[in-house]
């Protein structure tokens, strides 16, 4: 294409140079040469006009092809067109290159134009030579390459799409901070271990004076080990919303060291019990409320439902003969096998925020969990006897957490955080259960994440309880796989 433009310019230049010569030579002997030169120029002009027509037809064909490609690209592009800067049309760039001043006014030189400018004097010289009236040979169609403006614009589009998503941090809590894009699937196997120990001292008797106790002292030490293996699947309905299903399998083991009450013996008794079964299946959905960006917070709303697929705590046999509360209580009151579920349907709403501040990311969460009450609850004791409990309403749970994530490099990240939950009192038949108190659960968390590639990563989180009712230590290992 630049070669044809150079030829067209050379023909015009030749016409301008020959005009004064023709005027200066007024003798009849110069008229045959003048006529031959004019015929040659007319032939060249006709050839150039034919070349321009051919180029215009090629441009129209290329433009129609580009329109079809852009229609397919727009159909496959995610719906984020509100904040995207579309690249310039390829045919417009091509037209600016074909025009005589298109490349020069741009302030820079296209690498494809350099050979044409170097061969321009040679082409003009060849146009001035006679060619026996034959039109000059025309080259094949021009195939434009990717313009630098297009590459930079595509990069800006990708960066704009990436800026609309929250930055990734090492996960510490149950709800992830980054949503799954549309069309992708995340399969996350995880293993969680928790250990807790507690001591209970109960004085059964009465005091004559403050320094003298008449009665028995009930001392119990409980050690609990819990292993939870889970498989979580997530997928994005669009670039702002994802759904999740979590299926856990729970194994629990408790050991209670105590002295048998009401006997006055000094021999310690160890009561071991365990249980393993499917846990409570959970279904969750999360939605990104805003776009966010650098120095702008991202807000994500979530809703989680927990079922009662696990083993019900009221269906396991309790170590009591006829009843575990009230008068004539016999037995330890401990379950002979441990449950793997809570026994209550629950619904939790949450709001997560992430604030990127290079090189760190600050994040936090507020949540409220409501447990639905149950009526006509009966506890199973020995000999197949059921003890009626009436209506039970577990207390709601208000939780919050916060932390900071720091990217060590392009593959590793580190997170620090704190999680706190307040559990309200439990009610039975509309009244607060005696001995039920508001419980505070606080945990310090440290997390580490390493990304092996775009489809596989490994995350480890360690928690340490800071309140007496919280598990002493918890360890969670996750390996999300992307498809």
Helices and strands as residue ranges (DSSP letters): H 2-24, G 28-30, H 31-76, G 81-83, H 90-98, H 102-105, H 111-118, H 120-128, H 148-163, E 185-209, E 212-236, E 241-259, E 268-278, E 282-288, E 297-306, E 346-357, E 360-371, E 374-380, G 382-384, E 386-393, E 397-407, E 412-423, E 427-428, E 431-432, E 439-451, E 457-465, E 473-482
